[in-house]
Amino acid sequence: PLVRPKRASVLYQSEGAVWLASFDGSGENRRLKTAPDPQCVQWSPDGRTILYLSGTELREHTPDTNADAPLATTSAFASFG
């Protein structure tokens, strides 16, 4: 699980998907609409977006709007932090 910076929610991965849940349990767990097989999922420092790898792309997802876009092409063996 990854605590969302500056917000009361947590991000986690399960069954090959990325999920968002609030700390207090209000609402339901929400599956984010990311590209297939998200890897190395990280929050941006401001907690507005997540960055992750999918195949050979570095991608950015905005949970508040469910917008998802590629940022850069990588090698098949890339990792970031």
N, C-alpha and C positions, 0 to 999 in steps of 0.2 A: 504493500500500500504506500501511496505517496500523498502526503498532506498538501493541500492546495495553499500556496502562499497567499496571505492576506484575506482568506475566505474560510468559511467553516464547512469544508468538504474534503473528501478523500477520493483519490483515484486508485483503481486496482485493475488487475487483469485476471480474467477467468474465461476458460473455454475459448481461447483465441481471440477474445474481444477486450475492449477497454470499457470500464464502467465507472460512473461517478455516483457517489453517495454523500448525503449530508451527515455531519457529526451527530445531530440530534435525532436522526431517524425520520424526520419529517419528509414527506414525499416518498417516492420510490427510487430504488436504484435505477439509474438511467444508462443504457448502453449507448456509447458514443458511436457515431457513424464515421468510422475511420476506414482507411484503405485496408485490404486484407492483410492478415498476419502482422500486426504491429509489433515492433521490437524496440528495445532501449527507450521506452517511453519516459519522458522527463517533463516537468512543468517549466515554463518560462519563469524567470525571476519574479515577474509581477503577477503570476497566477492567472493571466488572461488566456493563455494558449498552452497546448502541449506540443512538444516536438517528439517525433518518433521516426523510426526507419520502417519502410515497407519495401521489401525486395531491394532494389538498388536506388531508392529515392529517400531523401530526407523530407519529411512532410510536417505541416503545421495544422493543428486542429483547434478551432475555437469552440469550446463546449457551450458557451452562452447562445451561439447562433447555429451551431452544428455545421459551420463552414469548415471545409478541409481542402488544403491546397499543397501542391508540391513546392519545395523550396530549392532543392538541388539534387543532382544525380550523384551517386556514390559508388564505390566498389561493392561487390557482394560481401565483403568482409569488414565493412565500416562499423565503427562504434563511436559514440560521443558521450560527453558528460557535461 
